[in-house]
Amino acid sequence: MKKLVSAILTTAVAAGAFCACTPESPPLDPPKVVTTGEPVAVNIKELSTEDQDLYRKAYLNASFELMKRQLGGDQNVMISPASIMIALSMTEAGAAGETRQQMASLWGGTGDDGELNFASELLKRLNESSGVSMHAADSIWLNEDNLTGYIKSEYVDFVKEYYDAEINSLKFDDTGVKRINSWVSEKTDEMINEIVKKFDPDTAMVLINAIAFDGKWRDQYEDYAVREEEFTNSDGTKVKANLMYGSEDAFLENDNATGFIKYYEGGQYAFVVMLPKDESQSADEFLTSFTGDDFDKFINSASYEYEVHTKLPEFKYDYEQNLNDTLRDMGMVQAFEDMGADFTGIASLPEGYNLYISKVIHKTHIDLDRNGTRAAAVTAVMMDVAGAVDPSSIQVKEVNCDRPFAYAIVDMTDNTPVFIGTVNNM
């Protein structure tokens, strides 16, 4: 029986702090790598305006496909498609053959590596955000007793250059677990405190992408505008919730929903609400037939002819899901095959060993109140090596979120959602 070696690829998206590790932590040793002379087979280029829009639309559709595959239990759900894309893109950069093609097609890839360029640009954009606290960081943690001598230097150099990744080597013992979890906790402002419980003796690698987001409302809710009222859950039960009363400028509408846009400071990011017109419909039922194209059209339907009276609840929740079946359903199949996956761009392993994805875990947290929004997500891609107008004429529109609704935290530059979620219950 061949020995199993495992690696974990993790992405953390969050609001808050940006320190990498505790001040008292000693510096880590550089990793041992192998130089093969084979450059990473990624065509890095600046996307044309036409290609940028093409991959943006593909990202939108993939985002809502990922979201709808988490629905069905009328629970509160939130994912970060940005987190998932960046994590899988770092993995895809070391893939080849059919494995690479299937991973690329998830994001609309056509063989020109445009999806990897889009992911790299998305990472840069997050670091250049204005008005909100937004920060993106990547790191690679290698088990100094295991895989370090097999990782290709070309792959490490690529991830450093295009994902600005820190490279660290350490023992994967209890101290290593604490150090990695401490890094994740600090990057998520302590909203997600653990990604690793205990390492398998053969665990080899952890790659982490962390995105920090903390946005304050451009127009804050005053305390007097927050009232305890009833919220109707998806099952019809009524509970007490703090509903925030406001007035917004942008009214959104299509055949199935109304909504509004509430901006964060700086105006680049906004909270976009999608409230089903059918009051008996849960947020899950509404999103089941909602696509990225629908979302784009919904935002572009914005009318500024009305005074929009709104009610939005304060809410806070966590979500966790295994994405294996979701990704397989979306066509990413071979990456999960123990001897069929092709990640030869990441490591040069002895003959008879093969690197593959064993598990993709997604965890999120959101806290929305009268001051603004803090959100966090962690995506863990675990990899194993197997052996073998005039004010007097203004009309009033109401969007009262005192029943299930969907939402997104969106970069309004081009309607790119960083987070997508539902509130079915309080």
Secondary structure per residue as TSV (DSSP state, phi and psi in degrees):
chain	resnum	aa	ss	phi	psi
A	1	M	-	360.0	122.5
A	2	K	-	-72.7	146.8
A	3	K	-	-68.8	139.4
A	4	L	-	-96.3	134.9
A	5	V	E	-119.5	132.7
A	6	S	E	-121.7	150.3
A	7	A	E	-130.3	151.4
A	8	I	E	-121.9	129.1
A	9	L	E	-111.1	118.9
A	10	T	E	-123.8	139.4
A	11	T	E	-123.3	131.8
A	12	A	E	-118.6	126.2
A	13	V	E	-120.6	129.1
A	14	A	E	-161.7	176.4
A	15	A	S	-104.7	141.0
A	16	G	S	124.0	-118.6
A	17	A	-	-85.3	162.2
A	18	F	-	-126.4	3.9
A	19	C	-	-71.0	144.1
A	20	A	-	-83.1	-39.4
A	21	C	S	-155.9	170.9
A	22	T	-	-68.1	145.8
A	23	P	T	-57.2	-32.4
A	24	E	T	-80.8	-6.4
A	25	S	-	-68.7	130.1
A	26	P	-	-72.1	159.0
A	27	P	-	-64.1	149.8
A	28	L	-	-97.3	154.9
A	29	D	B	-74.9	147.2
A	30	P	-	-67.2	149.6
A	31	P	-	-75.8	156.0
A	32	K	-	-88.7	127.9
A	33	V	-	-127.3	165.5
A	34	V	B	-115.7	132.7
A	35	T	-	-98.0	120.9
A	36	T	-	-104.5	-14.8
A	37	G	S	78.7	6.8
A	38	E	-	-107.6	106.0
A	39	P	-	-64.7	153.1
A	40	V	-	-61.5	128.6
A	41	A	-	-82.8	66.8
A	42	V	-	-126.4	127.7
A	43	N	-	-88.4	91.8
A	44	I	-	-82.8	127.1
A	45	K	-	-155.6	163.0
A	46	E	-	-82.6	124.6
A	47	L	-	-70.5	139.7
A	48	S	-	-69.2	164.5
A	49	T	H	-58.1	-39.1
A	50	E	H	-66.2	-44.3
A	51	D	H	-69.2	-36.8
A	52	Q	H	-59.1	-44.1
A	53	D	H	-68.6	-36.2
A	54	L	H	-60.9	-47.8
A	55	Y	H	-76.4	-27.2
A	56	R	H	-63.0	-43.6
A	57	K	H	-66.2	-38.6
A	58	A	H	-64.5	-39.6
A	59	Y	H	-62.1	-44.2
A	60	L	H	-58.2	-49.0
A	61	N	H	-65.7	-40.2
A	62	A	H	-64.4	-37.9
A	63	S	H	-59.3	-46.4
A	64	F	H	-77.8	-26.0
A	65	E	H	-66.6	-43.9
A	66	L	H	-60.3	-42.9
A	67	M	H	-65.0	-48.6
A	68	K	H	-66.0	-23.6
A	69	R	T	-78.4	-5.2
A	70	Q	T	-96.6	-6.8
A	71	L	-	-88.2	167.7
A	72	G	S	133.1	-21.6
A	73	G	S	-105.7	6.7
A	74	D	-	53.8	28.9
A	75	Q	-	-90.8	170.4
A	76	N	-	-78.6	128.0
A	77	V	-	-126.3	139.8
A	78	M	E	-144.8	133.9
A	79	I	E	-124.9	163.1
A	80	S	-	-119.6	97.5
A	81	P	H	-60.8	-28.8
A	82	A	H	-63.6	-44.3
A	83	S	H	-61.2	-48.0
A	84	I	H	-63.2	-42.8
A	85	M	H	-64.0	-45.9
A	86	I	H	-65.4	-40.5
A	87	A	H	-62.7	-48.5
A	88	L	H	-70.1	-29.7
A	89	S	H	-68.2	-38.7
A	90	M	H	-61.4	-36.6
A	91	T	H	-70.4	-45.7
A	92	E	H	-59.8	-32.2
A	93	A	T	-59.7	-23.2
A	94	G	T	-104.1	9.0
A	95	A	-	-94.3	166.7
A	96	A	-	-147.2	166.3
A	97	G	H	61.7	-142.7
A	98	E	H	-64.7	-33.6
A	99	T	H	-57.1	-47.0
A	100	R	H	-63.5	-44.4
A	101	Q	H	-62.2	-43.2
A	102	Q	H	-66.4	-40.1
A	103	M	H	-67.3	-37.6
A	104	A	H	-66.6	-40.6
A	105	S	H	-65.0	-23.3
A	106	L	T	-56.0	-34.6
A	107	W	T	-111.8	22.1
A	108	G	T	81.9	17.3
A	109	G	-	-65.0	141.7
A	110	T	-	-120.4	12.1
A	111	G	S	102.8	-2.8
A	112	D	S	-103.5	9.1
A	113	D	-	64.0	20.0
A	114	G	H	-61.1	-34.2
A	115	E	H	-67.4	-33.3
A	116	L	H	-71.6	-37.4
A	117	N	H	-64.7	-39.6
A	118	F	H	-63.5	-43.3
A	119	A	H	-63.8	-41.2
A	120	S	H	-64.3	-41.3
A	121	E	H	-68.4	-35.4
A	122	L	H	-61.6	-42.4
A	123	L	H	-60.4	-44.5
A	124	K	H	-63.7	-41.0
A	125	R	H	-62.3	-40.3
A	126	L	H	-59.9	-36.7
A	127	N	H	-76.4	-12.6
A	128	E	T	-109.2	15.7
A	129	S	-	-65.0	151.4
A	130	S	-	-121.0	147.6
A	131	G	S	88.4	-28.2
A	132	V	S	-118.2	164.8
A	133	S	E	-87.2	108.5
A	134	M	E	-136.5	130.7
A	135	H	E	-149.0	137.3
A	136	A	E	-121.8	134.8
A	137	A	E	-145.4	146.5
A	138	D	E	-124.6	148.5
A	139	S	E	-148.6	152.1
A	140	I	E	-123.1	128.5
A	141	W	E	-116.8	118.9
A	142	L	E	-109.2	139.7
A	143	N	E	-74.0	113.3
A	144	E	T	-66.5	-15.3
A	145	D	T	-97.7	4.6
A	146	N	T	-134.5	-91.4
A	147	L	G	-85.3	-7.0
A	148	T	G	-57.5	-33.8
A	149	G	G	-79.0	-3.8
A	150	Y	T	-109.8	-15.6
A	151	I	B	-67.7	133.3
A	152	K	B	-75.9	131.1
A	153	S	H	-62.2	-32.2
A	154	E	H	-64.0	-38.4
A	155	Y	H	-69.4	-43.6
A	156	V	H	-59.7	-44.6
A	157	D	H	-63.1	-38.9
A	158	F	H	-63.9	-46.5
A	159	V	H	-66.3	-34.6
A	160	K	H	-63.1	-45.3
A	161	E	H	-73.7	-44.1
A	162	Y	H	-101.1	-13.1
A	163	Y	H	-121.3	5.4
A	164	D	-	51.6	42.2
A	165	A	E	-83.6	138.3
A	166	E	E	-80.9	143.7
A	167	I	E	-117.7	123.7
A	168	N	E	-130.0	146.7
A	169	S	E	-126.2	131.3
A	170	L	E	-159.0	167.6
A	171	K	-	-75.9	137.3
A	172	F	-	-90.8	59.1
A	173	D	S	-105.7	-166.0
A	174	D	H	-60.2	-35.8
A	175	T	H	-66.5	-39.6
A	176	G	H	-63.8	-41.4
A	177	V	H	-59.5	-46.7
A	178	K	H	-63.2	-38.9
A	179	R	H	-68.6	-43.3
A	180	I	H	-67.1	-44.4
A	181	N	H	-64.1	-34.0
A	182	S	H	-64.2	-40.5
A	183	W	H	-61.5	-45.3
A	184	V	H	-64.2	-44.1
A	185	S	H	-60.2	-44.7
A	186	E	H	-66.6	-38.2
A	187	K	H	-69.3	-23.4
A	188	T	T	-106.2	17.6
A	189	D	T	54.7	37.0
A	190	E	T	65.4	16.5
A	191	M	S	-81.0	-30.8
A	192	I	S	-124.6	109.9
A	193	N	-	-100.3	-7.2
A	194	E	-	-150.0	129.2
A	195	I	S	-118.9	-24.0
A	196	V	-	-122.7	124.9
A	197	K	S	-87.5	-49.9
A	198	K	-	-159.8	137.9
A	199	F	-	-82.5	139.2
A	200	D	-	-65.1	148.4
A	201	P	T	-54.3	-25.4
A	202	D	T	-102.2	6.9
A	203	T	E	-59.4	134.6
A	204	A	E	-116.4	-32.2
A	205	M	E	-154.3	143.7
A	206	V	E	-130.8	120.7
A	207	L	E	-111.3	126.7
A	208	I	E	-124.0	129.1
A	209	N	E	-112.7	126.4
A	210	A	E	-121.0	129.3
A	211	I	E	-121.2	123.7
A	212	A	E	-105.8	129.3
A	213	F	E	-132.9	131.4
A	214	D	E	-146.7	108.9
A	215	G	E	-117.4	131.5
A	216	K	E	-97.1	142.5
A	217	W	B	-60.1	138.7
A	218	R	S	-63.7	-41.7
A	219	D	S	-114.4	103.2
A	220	Q	-	-71.0	151.1
A	221	Y	-	-82.6	127.4
A	222	E	-	-75.7	153.3
A	223	D	G	-57.5	-37.1
A	224	Y	G	-68.8	-15.9
A	225	A	G	-90.9	5.3
A	226	V	E	-110.2	119.3
A	227	R	E	-129.5	142.1
A	228	E	E	-79.4	115.9
A	229	E	E	-139.9	-176.8
A	230	E	E	-84.5	139.2
A	231	F	E	-118.7	131.3
A	232	T	E	-92.8	114.9
A	233	N	-	-70.0	170.1
A	234	S	T	-64.4	-25.3
A	235	D	T	-89.1	5.3
A	236	G	S	94.3	-13.0
A	237	T	-	-71.0	151.4
A	238	K	E	-112.6	135.2
A	239	V	E	-132.8	162.3
A	240	K	E	-82.4	139.3
A	241	A	E	-148.5	154.6
A	242	N	E	-83.1	109.4
A	243	L	E	-99.6	129.6
A	244	M	E	-97.7	120.0
A	245	Y	E	-89.1	133.9
A	246	G	E	-149.7	176.5
A	247	S	E	-135.9	122.0
A	248	E	E	-118.1	168.7
A	249	D	S	-95.1	-35.7
A	250	A	-	-97.3	121.6
A	251	F	E	-106.9	128.1
A	252	L	E	-111.0	144.5
A	253	E	E	-161.2	138.3
A	254	N	-	-136.5	-165.0
A	255	D	S	-65.6	-25.0
A	256	N	S	-114.3	-9.6
A	257	A	E	-153.2	158.2
A	258	T	E	-119.2	166.4
A	259	G	E	-171.9	-177.0
A	260	F	E	-150.6	166.8
A	261	I	E	-116.6	125.8
A	262	K	E	-118.4	117.9
A	263	Y	E	-84.3	147.4
A	264	Y	B	-88.7	167.3
A	265	E	T	-55.8	140.4
A	266	G	T	96.4	-26.5
A	267	G	S	81.1	-3.7
A	268	Q	S	-79.4	-36.8
A	269	Y	E	-111.9	151.3
A	270	A	E	-149.6	157.5
A	271	F	E	-99.0	118.5
A	272	V	E	-108.1	124.0
A	273	V	E	-100.6	137.7
A	274	M	E	-124.5	105.2
A	275	L	E	-106.6	116.4
A	276	P	E	-57.3	138.7
A	277	K	S	-69.4	-33.6
A	278	D	S	-76.5	108.4
A	279	E	T	-67.1	-15.3
A	280	S	T	-90.3	-3.2
A	281	Q	-	-90.4	134.2
A	282	S	-	-78.9	167.3
A	283	A	H	-63.7	-34.5
A	284	D	H	-62.2	-48.2
A	285	E	H	-61.2	-37.8
A	286	F	H	-66.2	-46.7
A	287	L	H	-74.1	-15.5
A	288	T	T	-55.0	-35.3
A	289	S	T	-112.1	17.9
A	290	F	-	-99.3	127.7
A	291	T	-	-111.8	172.7
A	292	G	H	-61.9	-37.6
A	293	D	H	-63.3	-40.5
A	294	D	H	-61.5	-40.4
A	295	F	H	-63.5	-44.3
A	296	D	H	-58.5	-47.0
A	297	K	H	-66.8	-35.5
A	298	F	H	-62.4	-47.0
A	299	I	H	-65.4	-39.9
A	300	N	H	-73.0	-6.2
A	301	S	T	-80.7	-1.5
A	302	A	-	-50.9	126.1
A	303	S	B	-115.1	137.4
A	304	Y	-	-111.9	23.8
A	305	E	S	-87.5	-7.9
A	306	Y	E	-120.6	161.5
A	307	E	E	-96.6	117.7
A	308	V	E	-100.0	109.7
A	309	H	E	-86.1	127.7
A	310	T	E	-127.7	154.8
A	311	K	E	-132.3	128.8
A	312	L	E	-137.0	128.4
A	313	P	E	-78.9	148.2
A	314	E	-	-72.9	135.7
A	315	F	E	-152.1	160.3
A	316	K	E	-154.9	130.4
A	317	Y	E	-161.5	166.6
A	318	D	E	-120.1	154.6
A	319	Y	E	-144.9	144.1
A	320	E	E	-144.9	138.9
A	321	Q	E	-154.1	144.3
A	322	N	E	-85.8	124.0
A	323	L	-	-95.7	5.9
A	324	N	H	-54.0	-54.1
A	325	D	H	-65.1	-37.9
A	326	T	H	-57.9	-49.6
A	327	L	H	-68.7	-37.0
A	328	R	H	-62.5	-45.2
A	329	D	H	-60.4	-29.0
A	330	M	T	-89.6	6.3
A	331	G	T	104.9	-3.2
A	332	M	-	-90.1	82.3
A	333	V	-	-101.5	-50.5
A	334	Q	G	-64.4	-29.6
A	335	A	G	-59.0	-22.0
A	336	F	G	-93.7	-2.4
A	337	E	-	-84.7	123.6
A	338	D	T	-59.3	-41.9
A	339	M	T	-109.8	3.3
A	340	G	T	-103.5	-24.2
A	341	A	-	-67.1	149.7
A	342	D	-	-125.0	96.0
A	343	F	-	-118.4	40.8
A	344	T	T	-68.2	-12.1
A	345	G	T	-77.4	-14.3
A	346	I	T	-89.6	-46.3
A	347	A	B	-140.8	150.2
A	348	S	-	-104.5	94.1
A	349	L	-	-94.4	158.2
A	350	P	-	-60.2	154.9
A	351	E	T	-57.9	136.2
A	352	G	T	96.8	-6.8
A	353	Y	E	-107.9	150.0
A	354	N	E	-147.0	138.3
A	355	L	E	-93.1	131.9
A	356	Y	E	-149.7	162.5
A	357	I	E	-85.8	126.1
A	358	S	E	-100.7	-27.5
A	359	K	E	-160.5	141.9
A	360	V	E	-126.1	112.6
A	361	I	E	-110.9	136.0
A	362	H	E	-124.3	123.8
A	363	K	E	-123.9	138.7
A	364	T	E	-137.7	163.0
A	365	H	E	-148.3	139.1
A	366	I	E	-138.3	143.3
A	367	D	E	-138.0	105.9
A	368	L	E	-116.0	127.0
A	369	D	-	-144.1	-166.0
A	370	R	S	-66.5	-16.1
A	371	N	S	-92.3	-31.2
A	372	G	E	160.9	-149.2
A	373	T	E	-138.8	134.4
A	374	R	E	-120.8	131.0
A	375	A	E	-138.1	148.5
A	376	A	E	-142.8	148.2
A	377	A	E	-147.9	145.4
A	378	V	E	-130.2	123.5
A	379	T	E	-112.6	121.3
A	380	A	E	-111.2	113.6
A	381	V	E	-102.4	104.6
A	382	M	E	-90.7	128.4
A	383	M	E	-117.3	136.2
A	384	D	E	-115.2	153.6
A	385	V	E	-107.7	116.8
A	386	A	E	-98.5	141.8
A	387	G	E	-82.5	153.2
A	388	A	-	56.4	360.0
A	389	V	-	360.0	-176.8
A	390	D	-	-67.8	120.1
A	391	P	G	-54.1	-33.2
A	392	S	G	-69.0	-18.7
A	393	S	G	-104.1	4.3
A	394	I	-	-71.0	131.0
A	395	Q	E	-91.8	156.2
A	396	V	E	-103.1	132.8
A	397	K	E	-117.1	146.3
A	398	E	E	-118.5	136.3
A	399	V	E	-131.7	96.4
A	400	N	E	-103.7	105.8
A	401	C	-	-88.3	61.0
A	402	D	S	-105.0	21.4
A	403	R	S	-152.6	173.4
A	404	P	-	-53.4	139.4
A	405	F	E	-149.7	163.7
A	406	A	E	-110.5	161.2
A	407	Y	E	-152.5	167.7
A	408	A	E	-149.7	146.1
A	409	I	E	-100.7	117.1
A	410	V	E	-124.3	137.5
A	411	D	E	-79.9	108.6
A	412	M	T	-75.4	-2.7
A	413	T	T	-56.5	-42.7
A	414	D	T	-146.8	26.9
A	415	N	T	64.8	36.0
A	416	T	E	-90.9	115.1
A	417	P	E	-78.0	132.5
A	418	V	E	-94.5	-34.5
A	419	F	E	-130.7	145.7
A	420	I	E	-133.9	135.8
A	421	G	E	-153.1	174.5
A	422	T	E	-131.7	151.3
A	423	V	E	-124.5	104.7
A	424	N	-	-102.5	-26.2
A	425	N	-	-143.6	152.7
A	426	M	-	-114.6	360.0
